[in-house]
């Protein structure tokens, strides 16, 4: 009885002190945070391109479909590994984001070139 009581008290206090959701238990997910930060940056660039006229609505739509593809892939990877990304998954997502980023640059600069030289 003397050894069971402290263990029971510790177990009760331990469950009360735990956060209510899993995301609060593991806020430090550097791979996920990096991928999400890059996706947010790409979305900002697409929105900025549309606002400044460097991207048409159709071009922005095509680029956003690429972004949605990356987000779906990330969601599948997170579900597969309990909310975390492996190094290989992060590398693949980064490669896809690099491709998307080059597409944004290419499209914006192509439009600027044609606007300037084809008046």
Buried (B, 14 or more C-beta within 10 A) or exposed (E): EEEEEEEEEEEEEEEEEEEEEEEEEEEEBEBBEBBBEBBEEBBEBBEEBBEEEBBEEEBBEBBBEBBEEBBEBBEEBBEEEEBBBEEEBBEBBBEBBEEBBEBBEEBBEEBEEEEEEEE
